[in-house]
């Protein structure tokens, strides 16, 4: 094996210029693959994180049926034992109560259907980024004493032609299914990275909704944020066992946003198919180089066969030559691609000129690429597979060379 590797390595550098051209093409392909993977990972991560930090949290506890039909009838009262179970789990960073219901906001000029969310302003800061999304230059975040206040997005304010300090009417059904309309003052505006969230969600204090809906101390859900997102399934299972209430359901963000999970998987699959298509071109490049190398050494291979070299040895020499091409190109691509990816992951890629389009996907206008060890493993596997596939035909051709024809070859 060592001899075959050495022969393949020496043959590789017989024509340095040609080998360097092929190595460069492989390195550029690996660099593009790592950078593309990093950007796609960054977009997927930010899409998930932004969704979690705006509306879902990592885990939510609510009444069975609430996820499918967000009505006030699906409410519950969090008892002391439930809160103790949540607070004693070291994997849970924070929790906050919420009331959610469908309703409508109306100004003097227009109206819009929205999701009205009642929050505890102080606790909400620890489970979402709503406070960070608040536009501090115009207005402020909600406070616990704001009994007649509301926060809307900049998008909704533009649609309804409202500014901070204006009042709007909020209409919804209370606990008894009676239509209730209350006038609330706009104390602040927010703008999140997710366009659909800004269009259809408004915030007021949880006390305001408790009093106007008749829920009293009941709530719609408890939102939990973990210290480590990757432990969400374990925490969800533990909470189900500890709380053990048949009327409640405990869902992770994956359960609440299956479309988001499917979108991430689809993007990953599409990216891998794209890489395979790109490296098909590398196959032809490597195969062409090896065929040319074999034709240059046609006479030499004939001599090798005349002195008793087995066809399998010649096959393996060509195969190792291809693997050396692939390994050198892979190493060069990783050496360039990983540092560039890490640098861009720190500085970010500003796509502000596509800001509205990026908000549709919920990624934000600045993308921070990130590379995972699995991506390097995938890149390595693809390169090795393509170089081996590319070497099969030239290796078979070399192994089948007839000594008599090779010796007379000019």
FENZIJO-V669297 format. One record per residue. OMEGA is omega in whole degrees, 0 to 359 (none if undefined). Layout:
((OMEGA) (OMEGA))
This chain:
((180) (180) (180) (179) (181) (178) (179) (180) (180) (177) (181) (187) (175) (175) (188) (184) (182) (180) (180) (177) (180) (179) (179) (180) (177) (181) (179) (178) (179) (178) (179) (180) (181) (180) (179) (177) (180) (180) (179) (177) (179) (179) (180) (180) (181) (177) (179) (182) (180) (178) (179) (187) (175) (190) (191) (194) (178) (181) (177) (176) (177) (181) (178) (181) (182) (182) (181) (184) (187) (178) (180) (180) (179) (180) (177) (178) (178) (181) (184) (182) (179) (180) (179) (178) (180) (187) (181) (179) (184) (181) (181) (182) (184) (176) (181) (178) (176) (167) (181) (175) (178) (179) (182) (172) (185) (172) (180) (185) (186) (178) (182) (173) (185) (167) (181) (183) (175) (186) (167) (189) (183) (180) (181) (180) (183) (182) (179) (179) (183) (179) (178) (180) (181) (180) (187) (181) (183) (180) (184) (177) (178) (175) (184) (180) (181) (182) (182) (184) (179) (173) (177) (180) (175) (179) (179) (179) (178) (181) (183) (179) (182) (174) (178) (182) (177) (176) (175) (182) (177) (183) (180) (176) (179) (183) (180) (181) (175) (178) (180) (176) (180) (177) (181) (180) (178) (180) (181) (177) (176) (175) (181) (177) (185) (185) (183) (177) (181) (184) (194) (181) (173) (185) (170) (181) (181) (178) (179) (181) (177) (182) (185) (180) (182) (180) (184) (182) (178) (178) (179) (183) (170) (180) (182) (174) (182) (175) (181) (182) (184) (181) (187) (182) (179) (179) (179) (179) (180) (179) (179) (180) (184) (183) (172) (179) (183) (180) (182) (172) (181) (186) (173) (179) (178) (179) (184) (181) (181) (178) (178) (178) (179) (180) (179) (179) (179) (179) (179) (180) (178) (180) (180) (176) (177) (180) (179) (179) (180) (185) (169) (177) (177) (179) (181) (179) (180) (180) (180) (179) (181) (178) (178) (179) (180) (180) (177) (182) (183) (180) (180) (179) (177) (178) (179) (181) (179) (182) (171) (178) (182) (176) (180) (178) (179) (177) (182) (178) (179) (180) (179) (176) (178) (180) (176) (175) (182) (182) (180) (178) (179) (181) (180) (180) (180) (181) (179) (189) (184) (178) (178) (179) (179) (179) (179) (176) (178) (183) (183) (176) (185) (178) (184) (180) (174) (189) (182) (178) (180) (178) (176) (178) (179) (183) (188) (186) (177) (182) (179) (182) (176) (181) (180) (177) (179) (180) (178) (179) (178) (179) (179) (180) (180) (180) (180) (180) (182) (180) (178) (178) (181) (185) (187) (181) (178) (180) (177) (179) (180) (182) (183) (179) (179) (184) (184) (179) (181) (182) (179) (183) (181) (none))
